[in-house]
Amino acid sequence: MDEMFPVGDPVRQAIETAQAACEAAVAKNPHYLDDTSRGNGYERAAEAHQIFRTFPHWLVQKGSTELLAKAPAKLERVVKAWRWGKPGFLAIGPTGAGKTRGIAALGRTLLYRGVEDGGDAWSRARRIIWTTANDLCEARREWRLGAGEVPAIREACNASLLFLDDMGLDRDISAVRKVLEDRYDHAVPTVSTSGLSVEELDRHYSPAVMRRLFEPGGKGGVVVDLFGGGQ
């Protein structure tokens, strides 16, 4: 656990607390874990651990507080204000601006709340997906023609919240277009980053595709522009 969740990390604390409670329950009732409908905190924490492993490897040893401490203030405010039911947002800015750190902090926070609260918070958190525009592009390119829907694209379409990093680095836009159109139709949010300006993204994907990103379910998302600084 040390390599994924450092000492003091809230998700690690949730795992350790839930694991201790689980072990105590098993000591009293050896069949405790046989009840798959129980949804105990240890199982949630273990699953959250696996979900966070899909985030960028250079972020996994950092807690939400540390990630936000190095994110621009402008992005930090948006991340801290985000709740389920809100539209997504797009963070744009140069390399090193803290875009990926900021949205990763949001992902960690939602997973932590899901582990702690269970119920609807966990039902949503466990369907978080992290990917990049180029990963979707490559997944489609490598999938055998005629083999059906690309699994990575299907998962991105069905995510409760999709983190789509590095928009604009995909050579073939068809995968991202498919995902954003599907998510638009089902009114589910996408949180994304890009090193390109909105105008450059319009040229890369088309204004119609970008509208799908910003307006799922008629809800207007926001652009966090870090090109001019993060304050």
C-alpha positions, 0 to 999 in steps of 0.5 A: 500500500505504501507505493500507492497511498503514502502515510497520512494520505486520506484514502490510505487512512480510510483503507486502514480504518475499514480493514481493521473494522472488517477484520474485527467483524470477520473475527466475530462472524467468519462468514461476514464477507460472504454477504456480497450485498454488504458493501463494506468499507474495506471492499470499497477502499480496495476497489478505490485503490485499483481505480486510482492505479489507472491515474498517471503513475507519477501522481499515485503517491500524492494525496489530494491536499498535496496535489492541490497545493501545487495546482494553480489557485484558479483551478483549485477553486473550481476543483473544490467547488465541484460536486456530483450533478455539476457540469464538467470543465476544461483546464487549458494551459502550458505544460507544467501549469498543474492541469493534470495535478488539479483534476487528479485531486478531484478524482482522489477526493471523489474516491475518498468520499465514496469510500467513506460515505458508501451509497450513491457517492460510492456508486458514482465514484466507482465508475470514474474513468481516467484516460487520455485523448491519445489512449482512446485514439490508440485503443481504436487503432489497435482494435481488430476491425469487425470485433465489435465496440472498442472496450476502452471507448465503451468504458469512457462513454459509460463513466459516471465522470470521465477524466480526459487528459491531454485533449488535442494530442490525438491524431485521429479525432474519431474516438474522442468525438464518439465518446463526447457525443455519447456522453452529451446524449446521456448528460454525463460530465467530462473533466478534461485538460489540454495544452491548446487554446479553445480556438485551437481545440475548435480547429482540431475537433470542430466547434460542434464536438467542443459544444458536446464537451461543454453542454451535456444535458444543456448544462454549461461547463467552464474553461479554466484558462491557465495560459495567463497565469493561475490566479 
